[in-house]
Amino acid sequence: MTEPDDQRPPPFGSLNELLRSSYSFLGYGALAVRLGALDQQLYGKWCRRCKGIWFGLALEVECPRCGNRKG
């Protein structure tokens, strides 16, 4: 038998909590930091080694945490 709905805790409190638990935030690319780029100007990029997302300008390719340049 299944439990009634009122006894099951929600899996996550919010979408932000779900997203934070799904990946590791690796920081910002060096050029984006140097130029003071706004969040709206940045792209999220995946690092396979770190298993996380970092944010940088369109032409930045190097993970700020490990230096990986191959996604």
Backbone as a chain_set.jsonl record, in Angstrom:
{"seq": "MTEPDDQRPPPFGSLNELLRSSYSFLGYGALAVRLGALDQQLYGKWCRRCKGIWFGLALEVECPRCGNRKG", "coords": {"N": [[0.84, -1.187, 0.0], [0.33, 2.303, -0.514], [1.511, 5.339, 0.997], [-0.561, 7.918, 2.398], [-0.942, 11.087, 0.723], [-0.45, 13.288, 2.419], [1.468, 12.458, 4.225], [3.855, 12.078, 2.958], [6.983, 13.532, 2.484], [7.827, 16.459, 0.575], [9.886, 16.074, -2.342], [11.79, 18.06, -2.952], [12.213, 21.377, -1.762], [12.11, 23.574, -3.445], [12.56, 24.644, -6.87], [15.063, 25.829, -7.206], [16.535, 24.644, -5.141], [16.583, 22.004, -6.031], [18.085, 22.293, -8.407], [20.538, 23.226, -7.379], [21.394, 20.986, -6.006], [21.897, 19.259, -8.049], [24.192, 19.758, -9.517], [27.585, 20.963, -9.371], [28.648, 24.197, -8.543], [31.066, 25.954, -10.201], [32.22, 28.435, -10.445], [33.325, 31.544, -11.984], [34.503, 32.465, -15.241], [37.825, 33.698, -15.977], [38.075, 35.941, -17.708], [35.486, 36.997, -17.725], [35.273, 37.807, -15.076], [37.355, 39.699, -14.965], [36.436, 41.649, -16.763], [34.103, 42.375, -15.552], [31.581, 41.36, -16.256], [28.027, 41.184, -16.717], [25.498, 39.024, -15.291], [23.594, 38.368, -17.22], [25.047, 38.344, -19.529], [26.56, 36.095, -19.571], [27.412, 32.655, -20.23], [26.426, 29.388, -19.34], [28.598, 26.721, -18.745], [29.635, 23.356, -19.066], [31.784, 21.333, -17.123], [33.454, 18.434, -17.569], [35.377, 17.062, -16.054], [35.206, 18.193, -13.436], [32.554, 17.87, -12.989], [30.539, 19.858, -13.01], [29.068, 23.177, -13.348], [30.254, 26.119, -14.82], [30.45, 29.679, -15.32], [30.845, 31.858, -18.033], [32.102, 34.19, -20.532], [31.212, 34.121, -24.046], [33.441, 33.241, -25.632], [35.176, 32.086, -23.836], [36.801, 29.164, -22.7], [38.071, 27.675, -20.758], [37.906, 25.874, -17.798], [37.455, 27.392, -14.667], [38.202, 26.14, -12.313], [39.67, 23.663, -12.719], [41.063, 23.95, -15.102], [40.46, 22.557, -17.408], [39.9, 22.281, -20.88], [38.214, 20.997, -22.591], [35.455, 20.608, -22.344]], "CA": [[0.0, 0.0, 0.0], [1.067, 3.561, -0.527], [1.193, 6.277, 2.071], [-1.371, 9.06, 1.97], [-0.132, 12.208, 0.251], [-0.071, 14.227, 3.472], [2.567, 11.918, 5.018], [5.073, 12.06, 2.157], [7.634, 14.84, 2.387], [8.124, 16.832, -0.808], [11.261, 15.697, -2.663], [12.6, 19.269, -2.859], [11.42, 22.529, -1.37], [11.953, 24.504, -4.554], [13.335, 24.318, -8.063], [16.45, 26.234, -6.965], [17.157, 23.61, -4.31], [16.813, 20.861, -6.914], [19.187, 22.602, -9.307], [21.776, 23.294, -6.605], [21.818, 19.642, -5.625], [22.137, 18.482, -9.258], [25.506, 20.029, -10.078], [28.48, 21.768, -8.551], [28.94, 25.51, -9.113], [32.523, 26.03, -10.287], [32.7, 29.81, -10.444], [33.239, 32.371, -13.184], [35.713, 32.521, -16.053], [38.726, 34.802, -15.654], [37.768, 37.116, -18.519], [34.217, 37.546, -17.233], [35.575, 38.506, -13.819], [38.199, 40.849, -15.282], [35.635, 42.68, -17.429], [32.921, 42.696, -14.751], [30.403, 41.045, -17.078], [26.761, 40.956, -16.026], [25.008, 37.644, -15.378], [22.85, 38.184, -18.469], [26.007, 38.224, -20.626], [27.356, 34.888, -19.373], [26.893, 31.356, -20.653], [26.772, 28.272, -18.472], [29.401, 25.729, -19.461], [29.807, 22.135, -18.293], [33.119, 20.75, -17.023], [33.333, 16.984, -17.397], [36.255, 16.628, -14.959], [34.683, 18.658, -12.137], [31.127, 17.54, -12.949], [29.833, 21.049, -12.571], [28.835, 24.255, -14.305], [30.875, 27.409, -14.576], [29.847, 30.7, -16.162], [31.839, 32.703, -18.677], [31.73, 34.821, -21.791], [31.041, 33.156, -25.138], [34.694, 32.692, -26.15], [35.961, 31.433, -22.784], [36.675, 27.708, -22.777], [38.849, 27.021, -19.703], [37.254, 25.762, -16.494], [38.216, 28.155, -13.678], [38.649, 25.297, -11.197], [40.685, 22.651, -13.053], [41.787, 24.297, -16.32], [40.028, 21.713, -18.521], [39.44, 23.043, -22.042], [37.514, 20.09, -23.503], [34.079, 20.341, -21.946]], "C": [[0.881, 1.246, 0.0], [0.63, 4.432, 0.631], [0.267, 7.36, 1.541], [-0.461, 10.235, 1.611], [0.341, 13.124, 1.372], [1.09, 13.715, 4.33], [3.886, 11.865, 4.246], [5.712, 13.441, 2.157], [7.876, 15.19, 0.922], [9.585, 16.508, -1.112], [12.226, 16.879, -2.563], [11.683, 20.425, -2.514], [11.164, 23.487, -2.518], [12.798, 24.038, -5.737], [14.799, 24.692, -7.864], [17.197, 25.197, -6.133], [17.477, 22.374, -5.147], [18.015, 21.109, -7.814], [20.516, 22.648, -8.573], [22.283, 21.906, -6.239], [22.197, 18.792, -6.839], [23.538, 18.67, -9.83], [26.313, 20.856, -9.09], [28.729, 23.095, -9.269], [30.444, 25.718, -9.053], [33.069, 27.441, -10.325], [32.512, 30.492, -11.791], [34.571, 32.352, -13.917], [36.511, 33.778, -15.76], [38.389, 36.074, -16.435], [36.475, 37.78, -18.062], [34.434, 38.33, -15.945], [36.349, 39.783, -14.1], [37.387, 41.988, -15.895], [34.409, 43.093, -16.627], [31.626, 42.444, -15.508], [29.177, 40.791, -16.207], [26.32, 39.509, -16.203], [24.288, 37.374, -16.693], [23.776, 37.995, -19.666], [26.79, 36.912, -20.582], [26.629, 33.642, -19.854], [27.314, 30.316, -19.622], [27.495, 27.216, -19.285], [29.691, 24.554, -18.537], [31.273, 21.713, -18.29], [32.969, 19.275, -16.683], [34.189, 16.488, -16.232], [35.672, 16.96, -13.591], [33.23, 18.251, -11.922], [30.316, 18.706, -12.39], [29.72, 22.075, -13.678], [29.595, 25.491, -13.864], [30.303, 28.394, -15.585], [30.926, 31.616, -16.714], [31.284, 33.343, -19.93], [31.784, 33.78, -22.91], [32.351, 32.5, -25.574], [35.558, 32.017, -25.089], [35.728, 29.925, -22.828], [37.36, 26.979, -21.625], [38.121, 27.052, -18.363], [38.081, 26.513, -15.449], [38.751, 27.302, -12.529], [39.808, 24.375, -11.59], [41.488, 22.964, -14.316], [41.427, 23.458, -17.534], [39.488, 22.583, -19.655], [38.615, 22.196, -23.003], [36.119, 19.714, -23.031], [33.867, 19.412, -20.819]], "O": [[2.023, 1.224, 0.458], [-0.466, 4.284, 1.17], [0.308, 7.683, 0.353], [0.648, 10.357, 2.132], [1.433, 13.685, 1.282], [1.649, 14.492, 5.103], [4.935, 11.627, 4.845], [5.039, 14.427, 1.856], [8.108, 14.295, 0.109], [10.44, 16.65, -0.237], [13.366, 16.707, -2.132], [10.521, 20.454, -2.92], [10.122, 24.141, -2.565], [13.641, 23.15, -5.606], [15.687, 23.96, -8.3], [18.364, 24.908, -6.397], [18.535, 21.769, -4.98], [18.87, 20.236, -7.966], [21.522, 22.16, -9.088], [23.493, 21.689, -6.171], [22.762, 17.711, -6.675], [24.018, 17.806, -10.564], [25.785, 21.376, -8.108], [28.99, 23.11, -10.472], [31.036, 25.665, -7.975], [34.283, 27.625, -10.244], [31.684, 30.097, -12.612], [35.631, 32.238, -13.302], [35.957, 34.798, -15.349], [38.418, 37.169, -15.872], [36.392, 39.007, -18.02], [33.845, 39.393, -15.75], [36.038, 40.835, -13.541], [37.62, 43.156, -15.586], [33.74, 44.063, -16.983], [30.682, 43.228, -15.41], [29.28, 40.252, -15.105], [26.725, 38.845, -17.157], [24.363, 36.265, -17.223], [23.332, 37.531, -20.716], [27.601, 36.649, -21.47], [25.4, 33.586, -19.88], [28.426, 30.364, -19.097], [27.062, 26.857, -20.38], [29.963, 24.746, -17.352], [31.929, 21.733, -19.331], [32.425, 18.917, -15.639], [33.774, 15.589, -15.5], [35.645, 16.115, -12.696], [32.733, 18.286, -10.796], [29.535, 18.565, -11.449], [30.205, 21.875, -14.791], [29.582, 25.863, -12.691], [29.731, 27.986, -16.596], [31.799, 32.088, -15.986], [30.153, 33.079, -20.339], [32.336, 32.693, -22.734], [32.363, 31.303, -25.861], [36.586, 31.429, -25.426], [34.595, 29.468, -22.975], [37.237, 25.758, -21.528], [37.767, 28.118, -17.859], [39.289, 26.295, -15.352], [39.679, 27.725, -11.839], [40.812, 24.307, -10.882], [42.496, 22.308, -14.577], [42.029, 23.628, -18.594], [38.711, 23.509, -19.42], [38.342, 22.631, -24.121], [35.655, 18.605, -23.298], [32.725, 19.151, -20.441]]}, "num_chains": 1, "name": "protein.A"}
